[in-house]
Amino acid sequence: MPKLAFSTLACPEWKIDHVIRAAVASGYQGVELRTAGYGMSDIMSDPAQSATGKVFEAAQSRGVTIASIATNLTFDQPINPPVVGTVIGDQEKTVRQAKRMIDLASSLECPLVRVFGFHRSGGESLAKTTKRICNRLAKVVDHADKTGVRVSIENGGDYITASSLMDILDTIQSPLLCASYSAAVALRGGESPDAGVTMLGNRLAMLKVREVDHNAPVMPDFSMGQWNAAITGLPANAWIVVEHDSTHFATDKGAVERVLTDAATSIRRALHAGSAMSA
C-alpha cells in the first residue's frame, strides 16, 4: 500500500523536531523536506541548512522516513549566446547543485531528490528544450548511481502533464529517474489524476495531492471518482505527499496540524476501502 508523507511547504517556520513530531501525531510515515540549497533559506527545516546528523537522528528516532528532498532546481537554462555560450557560459551550475542534493539525500538515507524540467526558451521547440534538459539531467542521474537515491522529476512549466513528463523519462530511460506527479498541476493542463497515474505506471514515485480551492486548504474527495482511482491505482511502493500552501495558514498557524491530520485520515480511509474491495 502507498505510504503517506507531507511537504514542509505548509510550515516553513517549523524546525525539524516540530516537523517530525507533527508527522507522528498526524499519522504520516514520512516527510518531504523543502530546500533552497546551500545558501540563504527561510525554511527552518531546510536539510541543507541543518546539521545532517541532527536531521537524521530526529527522523530515525521517531520512525519517520525523510521521503524526499524537494529542490526547485530546473535544467532548462538557455545557452546564451548560442553555440559560444557552451564555452563561455556555466552550463553545469544546476547539475552541480543537484549532485550536492543527491549527496545530502544519501547521507540522510532519503530515497528521492525532486527536480523540475521547466520552460522552453523564446520561440524554440519543446523538443529542443527537452534535449537540453535531458543532456543535463542525465549527468545528475548518473551521479545517483550506487547512492541509494533516485532523481524524481515533477510536472510543471511546459511539462505540466504526465504525458509531457514521459518525453523526458523515455529519453533518459534509467531506473534512477522517476516521476513526482502533482495532480492539481496536471488538472490545469486538462489531464485527470487517474489518467496521469496510469500513464506513469511504475515510474511514479510520488503523487502530490493538494487543495482544489486556491482560497482554502480543502482536499479533494478521495472516496470516489478520479481522485479515488488515482490513489488506489498507485504502485505499492509509491508515496502520497500532501501539500498545502503556507499562505492558507497566515492567520491561523495552529490549523496546519489539524488540516494535515484530516488529510491523512481521508486518504487512509480511501486506501483501506479500496484494498477491501479488491480483496
C-alpha positions as YAML, in Angstrom:
chain: A
units: angstrom
residues:
- id: 1
  name: MET
  ca: [0.00, 0.00, 0.00]
- id: 2
  name: PRO
  ca: [1.30, 3.52, -0.76]
- id: 3
  name: LYS
  ca: [2.82, 5.44, 2.15]
- id: 4
  name: LEU
  ca: [1.85, 8.91, 3.36]
- id: 5
  name: ALA
  ca: [4.08, 11.95, 3.71]
- id: 6
  name: PHE
  ca: [3.52, 15.67, 3.94]
- id: 7
  name: SER
  ca: [5.51, 18.53, 2.46]
- id: 8
  name: THR
  ca: [7.00, 21.27, 4.61]
- id: 9
  name: LEU
  ca: [5.60, 23.72, 2.05]
- id: 10
  name: ALA
  ca: [2.81, 24.31, 4.58]
- id: 11
  name: CYS
  ca: [5.09, 25.03, 7.52]
- id: 12
  name: PRO
  ca: [8.34, 26.82, 6.59]
- id: 13
  name: GLU
  ca: [8.65, 28.18, 10.15]
- id: 14
  name: TRP
  ca: [8.75, 24.70, 11.77]
- id: 15
  name: LYS
  ca: [12.11, 23.36, 12.89]
- id: 16
  name: ILE
  ca: [12.94, 19.76, 12.07]
- id: 17
  name: ASP
  ca: [11.91, 18.45, 15.51]
- id: 18
  name: HIS
  ca: [8.48, 20.04, 15.09]
- id: 19
  name: VAL
  ca: [8.12, 18.55, 11.59]
- id: 20
  name: ILE
  ca: [8.89, 15.06, 12.85]
- id: 21
  name: ARG
  ca: [6.58, 15.34, 15.86]
- id: 22
  name: ALA
  ca: [3.76, 16.53, 13.61]
- id: 23
  name: ALA
  ca: [4.31, 13.60, 11.24]
- id: 24
  name: VAL
  ca: [3.92, 11.13, 14.09]
- id: 25
  name: ALA
  ca: [0.94, 12.92, 15.64]
- id: 26
  name: SER
  ca: [-0.88, 13.36, 12.33]
- id: 27
  name: GLY
  ca: [-0.41, 9.81, 11.06]
- id: 28
  name: TYR
  ca: [2.30, 10.19, 8.42]
- id: 29
  name: GLN
  ca: [5.09, 7.72, 7.72]
- id: 30
  name: GLY
  ca: [7.34, 10.29, 6.07]
- id: 31
  name: VAL
  ca: [8.02, 13.92, 5.26]
- id: 32
  name: GLU
  ca: [9.19, 15.77, 2.18]
- id: 33
  name: LEU
  ca: [11.69, 18.43, 3.23]
- id: 34
  name: ARG
  ca: [11.84, 21.50, 1.02]
- id: 35
  name: THR
  ca: [15.23, 23.08, 0.46]
- id: 36
  name: ALA
  ca: [16.60, 26.28, -1.02]
- id: 37
  name: GLY
  ca: [20.01, 24.61, -1.35]
- id: 38
  name: TYR
  ca: [23.28, 25.70, 0.16]
- id: 39
  name: GLY
  ca: [22.86, 29.42, 0.73]
- id: 40
  name: MET
  ca: [20.22, 31.65, 2.26]
- id: 41
  name: SER
  ca: [16.96, 29.97, 3.24]
- id: 42
  name: ASP
  ca: [13.93, 30.97, 5.29]
- id: 43
  name: ILE
  ca: [12.82, 27.33, 5.63]
- id: 44
  name: MET
  ca: [13.57, 26.37, 9.22]
- id: 45
  name: SER
  ca: [13.64, 22.63, 8.47]
- id: 46
  name: ASP
  ca: [15.79, 23.02, 5.32]
- id: 47
  name: PRO
  ca: [18.12, 19.98, 5.44]
- id: 48
  name: ALA
  ca: [20.86, 21.91, 3.61]
- id: 49
  name: GLN
  ca: [20.92, 24.45, 6.44]
- id: 50
  name: SER
  ca: [20.95, 21.93, 9.29]
- id: 51
  name: ALA
  ca: [23.45, 19.51, 10.76]
- id: 52
  name: THR
  ca: [22.91, 16.29, 8.82]
- id: 53
  name: GLY
  ca: [23.25, 14.14, 11.92]
- id: 54
  name: LYS
  ca: [20.58, 16.12, 13.76]
- id: 55
  name: VAL
  ca: [18.10, 15.79, 10.90]
- id: 56
  name: PHE
  ca: [18.75, 12.06, 10.51]
- id: 57
  name: GLU
  ca: [18.53, 11.38, 14.25]
- id: 58
  name: ALA
  ca: [15.30, 13.37, 14.62]
- id: 59
  name: ALA
  ca: [13.62, 11.31, 11.91]
- id: 60
  name: GLN
  ca: [15.09, 7.91, 12.76]
- id: 61
  name: SER
  ca: [14.35, 8.18, 16.48]
- id: 62
  name: ARG
  ca: [10.62, 8.60, 15.76]
- id: 63
  name: GLY
  ca: [10.42, 6.08, 12.91]
- id: 64
  name: VAL
  ca: [9.75, 8.75, 10.28]
- id: 65
  name: THR
  ca: [11.25, 8.49, 6.79]
- id: 66
  name: ILE
  ca: [12.62, 11.52, 5.00]
- id: 67
  name: ALA
  ca: [10.80, 10.55, 1.84]
- id: 68
  name: SER
  ca: [12.14, 13.28, -0.42]
- id: 69
  name: ILE
  ca: [14.28, 16.39, -0.55]
- id: 70
  name: ALA
  ca: [12.29, 18.85, -2.64]
- id: 71
  name: THR
  ca: [14.51, 21.23, -4.59]
- id: 72
  name: ASN
  ca: [13.38, 23.88, -7.05]
- id: 73
  name: LEU
  ca: [16.21, 23.05, -9.46]
- id: 74
  name: THR
  ca: [15.46, 23.21, -13.18]
- id: 75
  name: PHE
  ca: [17.53, 22.25, -16.23]
- id: 76
  name: ASP
  ca: [16.05, 24.48, -18.92]
- id: 77
  name: GLN
  ca: [18.52, 27.37, -18.82]
- id: 78
  name: PRO
  ca: [19.17, 28.53, -22.42]
- id: 79
  name: ILE
  ca: [22.66, 28.53, -23.91]
- id: 80
  name: ASN
  ca: [23.41, 32.21, -24.40]
- id: 81
  name: PRO
  ca: [24.82, 33.26, -26.74]
- id: 82
  name: PRO
  ca: [24.03, 30.21, -28.89]
- id: 83
  name: VAL
  ca: [26.99, 27.86, -29.52]
- id: 84
  name: VAL
  ca: [29.55, 30.22, -27.95]
- id: 85
  name: GLY
  ca: [27.64, 30.01, -24.69]
- id: 86
  name: THR
  ca: [28.66, 26.37, -24.34]
- id: 87
  name: VAL
  ca: [32.25, 27.59, -23.99]
- id: 88
  name: ILE
  ca: [31.99, 30.86, -22.06]
- id: 89
  name: GLY
  ca: [28.86, 30.15, -20.01]
- id: 90
  name: ASP
  ca: [28.38, 27.97, -16.94]
- id: 91
  name: GLN
  ca: [26.17, 25.18, -18.27]
- id: 92
  name: GLU
  ca: [26.82, 22.90, -15.31]
- id: 93
  name: LYS
  ca: [25.65, 25.06, -12.40]
- id: 94
  name: THR
  ca: [22.34, 23.30, -11.74]
- id: 95
  name: VAL
  ca: [23.98, 19.95, -12.44]
- id: 96
  name: ARG
  ca: [26.50, 20.60, -9.67]
- id: 97
  name: GLN
  ca: [23.77, 21.80, -7.32]
- id: 98
  name: ALA
  ca: [21.65, 18.72, -7.98]
- id: 99
  name: LYS
  ca: [24.62, 16.42, -7.38]
- id: 100
  name: ARG
  ca: [25.15, 18.03, -3.98]
- id: 101
  name: MET
  ca: [21.49, 17.43, -3.16]
- id: 102
  name: ILE
  ca: [21.89, 13.76, -4.06]
- id: 103
  name: ASP
  ca: [24.88, 13.52, -1.73]
- id: 104
  name: LEU
  ca: [22.83, 15.20, 1.01]
- id: 105
  name: ALA
  ca: [19.92, 12.81, 0.46]
- id: 106
  name: SER
  ca: [22.25, 9.83, 0.59]
- id: 107
  name: SER
  ca: [23.64, 10.98, 3.96]
- id: 108
  name: LEU
  ca: [20.06, 11.15, 5.27]
- id: 109
  name: GLU
  ca: [19.07, 7.79, 3.77]
- id: 110
  name: CYS
  ca: [16.47, 9.71, 1.79]
- id: 111
  name: PRO
  ca: [15.45, 7.85, -1.38]
- id: 112
  name: LEU
  ca: [14.38, 10.78, -3.60]
- id: 113
  name: VAL
  ca: [15.50, 14.23, -4.76]
- id: 114
  name: ARG
  ca: [12.79, 16.26, -6.50]
- id: 115
  name: VAL
  ca: [13.70, 18.45, -9.51]
- id: 116
  name: PHE
  ca: [11.87, 20.08, -12.44]
- id: 117
  name: GLY
  ca: [12.33, 20.40, -16.21]
- id: 118
  name: PHE
  ca: [10.58, 23.66, -16.88]
- id: 119
  name: HIS
  ca: [10.04, 26.21, -19.69]
- id: 120
  name: ARG
  ca: [11.10, 26.39, -23.31]
- id: 121
  name: SER
  ca: [13.13, 29.47, -24.17]
- id: 122
  name: GLY
  ca: [11.71, 32.08, -26.54]
- id: 123
  name: GLY
  ca: [10.34, 30.55, -29.70]
- id: 124
  name: GLU
  ca: [12.33, 27.32, -29.60]
- id: 125
  name: SER
  ca: [10.59, 23.98, -29.99]
- id: 126
  name: LEU
  ca: [9.75, 21.90, -26.96]
- id: 127
  name: ALA
  ca: [11.82, 19.09, -28.48]
- id: 128
  name: LYS
  ca: [14.91, 21.31, -28.39]
- id: 129
  name: THR
  ca: [14.24, 22.29, -24.78]
- id: 130
  name: THR
  ca: [13.73, 18.63, -23.86]
- id: 131
  name: LYS
  ca: [17.06, 17.70, -25.41]
- id: 132
  name: ARG
  ca: [18.89, 20.39, -23.40]
- id: 133
  name: ILE
  ca: [17.14, 19.37, -20.18]
- id: 134
  name: CYS
  ca: [17.93, 15.70, -20.74]
- id: 135
  name: ASN
  ca: [21.60, 16.35, -21.51]
- id: 136
  name: ARG
  ca: [21.99, 17.98, -18.12]
- id: 137
  name: LEU
  ca: [19.63, 15.77, -16.17]
- id: 138
  name: ALA
  ca: [21.36, 12.61, -17.40]
- id: 139
  name: LYS
  ca: [24.56, 13.73, -15.63]
- id: 140
  name: VAL
  ca: [22.65, 14.12, -12.39]
- id: 141
  name: VAL
  ca: [21.05, 10.71, -12.79]
- id: 142
  name: ASP
  ca: [24.46, 9.14, -13.42]
- id: 143
  name: HIS
  ca: [25.72, 10.71, -10.19]
- id: 144
  name: ALA
  ca: [22.91, 8.98, -8.29]
- id: 145
  name: ASP
  ca: [24.28, 5.54, -9.17]
- id: 146
  name: LYS
  ca: [25.09, 3.49, -6.06]
- id: 147
  name: THR
  ca: [23.93, 6.25, -3.69]
- id: 148
  name: GLY
  ca: [20.56, 4.72, -2.84]
- id: 149
  name: VAL
  ca: [18.92, 7.88, -4.21]
- id: 150
  name: ARG
  ca: [16.73, 8.39, -7.27]
- id: 151
  name: VAL
  ca: [16.03, 11.63, -9.09]
- id: 152
  name: SER
  ca: [12.33, 12.45, -9.20]
- id: 153
  name: ILE
  ca: [11.22, 14.91, -11.87]
- id: 154
  name: GLU
  ca: [7.96, 16.73, -11.19]
- id: 155
  name: ASN
  ca: [5.47, 18.08, -13.70]
- id: 156
  name: GLY
  ca: [5.31, 21.84, -14.15]
- id: 157
  name: GLY
  ca: [6.08, 24.63, -16.59]
- id: 158
  name: ASP
  ca: [5.92, 23.33, -20.16]
- id: 159
  name: TYR
  ca: [5.88, 19.77, -18.78]
- id: 160
  name: ILE
  ca: [2.58, 20.12, -16.97]
- id: 161
  name: THR
  ca: [1.12, 16.65, -17.58]
- id: 162
  name: ALA
  ca: [2.29, 13.07, -17.20]
- id: 163
  name: SER
  ca: [2.34, 12.69, -20.98]
- id: 164
  name: SER
  ca: [4.83, 15.55, -21.30]
- id: 165
  name: LEU
  ca: [6.99, 14.14, -18.50]
- id: 166
  name: MET
  ca: [7.14, 10.86, -20.40]
- id: 167
  name: ASP
  ca: [9.25, 12.56, -23.10]
- id: 168
  name: ILE
  ca: [11.99, 13.15, -20.52]
- id: 169
  name: LEU
  ca: [11.62, 9.76, -18.84]
- id: 170
  name: ASP
  ca: [11.72, 7.94, -22.18]
- id: 171
  name: THR
  ca: [14.76, 9.88, -23.39]
- id: 172
  name: ILE
  ca: [16.92, 9.12, -20.35]
- id: 173
  name: GLN
  ca: [15.44, 5.68, -19.59]
- id: 174
  name: SER
  ca: [17.12, 4.99, -16.27]
- id: 175
  name: PRO
  ca: [15.77, 3.21, -13.20]
- id: 176
  name: LEU
  ca: [17.37, 6.06, -11.24]
- id: 177
  name: LEU
  ca: [14.97, 8.59, -12.80]
- id: 178
  name: CYS
  ca: [11.34, 8.52, -11.70]
- id: 179
  name: ALA
  ca: [8.35, 10.84, -11.58]
- id: 180
  name: SER
  ca: [6.76, 13.07, -8.99]
- id: 181
  name: TYR
  ca: [3.24, 13.82, -10.17]
- id: 182
  name: SER
  ca: [1.37, 16.88, -8.95]
- id: 183
  name: ALA
  ca: [-2.22, 16.03, -9.81]
- id: 184
  name: ALA
  ca: [-3.53, 19.56, -9.26]
- id: 185
  name: VAL
  ca: [-0.96, 20.95, -11.70]
- id: 186
  name: ALA
  ca: [-1.83, 18.33, -14.32]
- id: 187
  name: LEU
  ca: [-5.53, 19.13, -13.96]
- id: 188
  name: ARG
  ca: [-4.76, 22.65, -15.18]
- id: 189
  name: GLY
  ca: [-3.38, 21.02, -18.31]
- id: 190
  name: GLY
  ca: [-6.57, 19.01, -18.82]
- id: 191
  name: GLU
  ca: [-5.25, 15.68, -17.52]
- id: 192
  name: SER
  ca: [-7.23, 13.78, -14.88]
- id: 193
  name: PRO
  ca: [-5.30, 12.41, -11.87]
- id: 194
  name: ASP
  ca: [-6.15, 8.79, -12.60]
- id: 195
  name: ALA
  ca: [-5.06, 9.12, -16.24]
- id: 196
  name: GLY
  ca: [-1.70, 10.54, -15.16]
- id: 197
  name: VAL
  ca: [-1.14, 7.81, -12.58]
- id: 198
  name: THR
  ca: [-1.96, 5.12, -15.15]
- id: 199
  name: MET
  ca: [0.34, 6.62, -17.76]
- id: 200
  name: LEU
  ca: [3.34, 6.89, -15.43]
- id: 201
  name: GLY
  ca: [2.83, 3.40, -14.00]
- id: 202
  name: ASN
  ca: [5.81, 2.02, -12.08]
- id: 203
  name: ARG
  ca: [7.84, 5.12, -12.89]
- id: 204
  name: LEU
  ca: [5.71, 7.06, -10.42]
- id: 205
  name: ALA
  ca: [7.44, 7.53, -7.07]
- id: 206
  name: MET
  ca: [5.30, 10.31, -5.58]
- id: 207
  name: LEU
  ca: [1.74, 11.50, -6.10]
- id: 208
  name: LYS
  ca: [1.34, 15.07, -4.85]
- id: 209
  name: VAL
  ca: [-2.14, 15.98, -3.62]
- id: 210
  name: ARG
  ca: [-3.17, 19.46, -2.58]
- id: 211
  name: GLU
  ca: [-6.15, 21.76, -2.19]
- id: 212
  name: VAL
  ca: [-8.53, 22.06, -5.10]
- id: 213
  name: ASP
  ca: [-9.61, 25.54, -3.96]
- id: 214
  name: HIS
  ca: [-6.84, 28.14, -4.05]
- id: 215
  name: ASN
  ca: [-8.63, 30.08, -1.32]
- id: 216
  name: ALA
  ca: [-8.78, 27.33, 1.31]
- id: 217
  name: PRO
  ca: [-6.80, 24.22, 2.34]
- id: 218
  name: VAL
  ca: [-9.58, 21.82, 1.34]
- id: 219
  name: MET
  ca: [-8.53, 18.47, -0.11]
- id: 220
  name: PRO
  ca: [-10.45, 16.72, -2.89]
- id: 221
  name: ASP
  ca: [-12.81, 13.86, -2.06]
- id: 222
  name: PHE
  ca: [-10.62, 10.75, -2.21]
- id: 223
  name: SER
  ca: [-13.55, 8.36, -1.69]
- id: 224
  name: MET
  ca: [-14.82, 8.47, -5.27]
- id: 225
  name: GLY
  ca: [-14.18, 9.37, -8.88]
- id: 226
  name: GLN
  ca: [-10.87, 10.27, -10.47]
- id: 227
  name: TRP
  ca: [-9.14, 11.03, -7.17]
- id: 228
  name: ASN
  ca: [-10.05, 7.65, -5.71]
- id: 229
  name: ALA
  ca: [-8.91, 5.91, -8.88]
- id: 230
  name: ALA
  ca: [-5.62, 7.82, -8.70]
- id: 231
  name: ILE
  ca: [-4.64, 6.94, -5.14]
- id: 232
  name: THR
  ca: [-5.84, 3.33, -5.36]
- id: 233
  name: GLY
  ca: [-4.05, 2.85, -8.69]
- id: 234
  name: LEU
  ca: [-0.60, 3.79, -7.39]
- id: 235
  name: PRO
  ca: [2.37, 1.41, -7.30]
- id: 236
  name: ALA
  ca: [2.59, -0.23, -3.87]
- id: 237
  name: ASN
  ca: [5.92, 1.46, -3.08]
- id: 238
  name: ALA
  ca: [4.83, 4.99, -4.05]
- id: 239
  name: TRP
  ca: [4.40, 7.92, -1.70]
- id: 240
  name: ILE
  ca: [1.30, 10.10, -1.46]
- id: 241
  name: VAL
  ca: [2.57, 13.54, -0.46]
- id: 242
  name: VAL
  ca: [0.15, 16.07, 0.98]
- id: 243
  name: GLU
  ca: [0.96, 19.67, 0.04]
- id: 244
  name: HIS
  ca: [-0.58, 22.87, 1.33]
- id: 245
  name: ASP
  ca: [0.46, 26.43, 0.62]
- id: 246
  name: SER
  ca: [1.61, 28.19, 3.79]
- id: 247
  name: THR
  ca: [-0.39, 31.30, 2.84]
- id: 248
  name: HIS
  ca: [-3.56, 29.45, 3.87]
- id: 249
  name: PHE
  ca: [-2.33, 29.49, 7.46]
- id: 250
  name: ALA
  ca: [-1.07, 33.06, 7.69]
- id: 251
  name: THR
  ca: [-3.67, 33.98, 10.32]
- id: 252
  name: ASP
  ca: [-4.00, 30.57, 12.00]
- id: 253
  name: LYS
  ca: [-0.69, 28.72, 12.32]
- id: 254
  name: GLY
  ca: [-2.30, 26.20, 14.63]
- id: 255
  name: ALA
  ca: [-4.52, 24.94, 11.82]
- id: 256
  name: VAL
  ca: [-1.65, 23.26, 9.97]
- id: 257
  name: GLU
  ca: [-1.56, 20.10, 12.07]
- id: 258
  name: ARG
  ca: [-5.35, 19.83, 12.10]
- id: 259
  name: VAL
  ca: [-5.51, 20.07, 8.31]
- id: 260
  name: LEU
  ca: [-2.67, 17.56, 7.91]
- id: 261
  name: THR
  ca: [-4.42, 15.11, 10.23]
- id: 262
  name: ASP
  ca: [-7.70, 15.42, 8.35]
- id: 263
  name: ALA
  ca: [-5.96, 14.80, 5.01]
- id: 264
  name: ALA
  ca: [-4.15, 11.71, 6.31]
- id: 265
  name: THR
  ca: [-7.38, 10.30, 7.73]
- id: 266
  name: SER
  ca: [-9.26, 10.87, 4.47]
- id: 267
  name: ILE
  ca: [-6.58, 9.31, 2.29]
- id: 268
  name: ARG
  ca: [-6.02, 6.32, 4.55]
- id: 269
  name: ARG
  ca: [-9.75, 5.62, 4.72]
- id: 270
  name: ALA
  ca: [-9.98, 5.62, 0.92]
- id: 271
  name: LEU
  ca: [-6.93, 3.37, 0.58]
- id: 272
  name: HIS
  ca: [-8.28, 0.83, 3.05]
- id: 273
  name: ALA
  ca: [-11.69, 0.86, 1.35]
- id: 274
  name: GLY
  ca: [-10.00, 0.23, -1.99]
- id: 275
  name: SER
  ca: [-7.99, -2.66, -0.55]
- id: 276
  name: ALA
  ca: [-11.11, -4.22, 0.94]
- id: 277
  name: MET
  ca: [-12.95, -4.02, -2.38]
- id: 278
  name: SER
  ca: [-10.10, -5.65, -4.29]
- id: 279
  name: ALA
  ca: [-9.60, -8.43, -1.72]
...
